[in-house]
Amino acid sequence: MKKLALYTMIMITSLTFVPTQAFAKEKNPLAVSTNPNEVPAEVKVLLLRLDEIKAIDKSELNASDRKALRKEVRDIKSTLKSTGNGVYFSVGAIIIVILLLILLV
């Protein structure tokens, strides 16, 4: 009985992780951009602002201005991180899910 449960779990997990793009004949018609390497306009603006901040001579600024620039850079970087696309699964989360499946079966 344990072998049957093990083989069933292996079969289900192997069918779950089948890449769907391998079977796709055409691209998704609902996709926003036609070129996956295309950078959105708001991201370009943020990257340009980061380049401007890097070009500033910071030795002439006082402490409060430097602090404001650091805060702005942190805000821009956090915004850029949040604009990432996709869903990411950590290895630890996958291992925990597999362990829960084994323990519950």
N, C-alpha and C positions, 0 to 999 in steps of 0.2 A: 504494500500500500504506500509506503514511503517513497519507493522508486517511482510509482505512478504520479505522485504529487510533485516530485522533483522534475520528472520529465515534462509534466504539464506546465510547471513554472518556467522551465527553460524554453519551451515552445512559445509560450505567451510573451516572454521578454524578447525572444528573437523576432517575433512578428511585430512587436511594438516599436522597435528601433529601426525599421526599414526606412531608408531615406526616400522621401516622397518626390524629390527632384529627379531621381533616377528614372522615374516612370513618366515624368511630365513631358508631353510632346511640344508644348508651346509655353511661352512665358505667361505669368499671371496677368490677365487683362486688367485687374484692379490695382496694379502696382502704380505708385505715385510717380516715380521717375523712371524714364526709359533707360537711363544710363546709371548703373549701380555705383559708378565712381563719381557721379555728380554730387557736388557739395551744395547743400541748401544755402540760400542767401543769408539767412540770419547767422549761420555758422561762419560764413566768410567774414561778416562784419565783426564778429567776436574775435576771430583770428587776426584780422587787421588791427584791432584795438590792442591785442596782446603784442603784436609787432611794434606798434607805436610806443607802448609802455617800455618795451625792451630798448628802444632807441633813445629814450629820454636819458639825459645826463643826471643821474640821481645824486651826484655829489653837490649839486647846487640847491637841492631841495632841503627844506627843513624837516624836522622829525614828523610833524603832523601830516605833511604832504606825502612823505614816504609811507607812513602808516595807511593813509587813504589809498595809495596805489597798491600796496600789498593786499588790502581788503578787496579792492576791485579785481585784482588778478585772481584771488581765491574764488570770488563770485563767478567770474568768467569761466574758470576751470571747472567749477561744480556744474555750471550750466552746460558746458560742453560734454561733461560726463553723462549728464541726464538726457542728452539728445541722442544717445546711442540707440541703435535699433537692434531688435532681436531679443530672444529669451535665452538666458544662460542658466545652465544647471551646474551646480558644484558637484564634485566627485563625492564629497561627504554626504550631500543630500541624497544622491543616488544610492550610496551604500546603505544609508539609514532606511530608505524605502525598501530596498531588497531585504534587509534584515527583518523589517516589520512583516513583509510578505512571508518570509520563512517562518517567523514565530507564530503568525496568525493561522498558518495552514497546518 
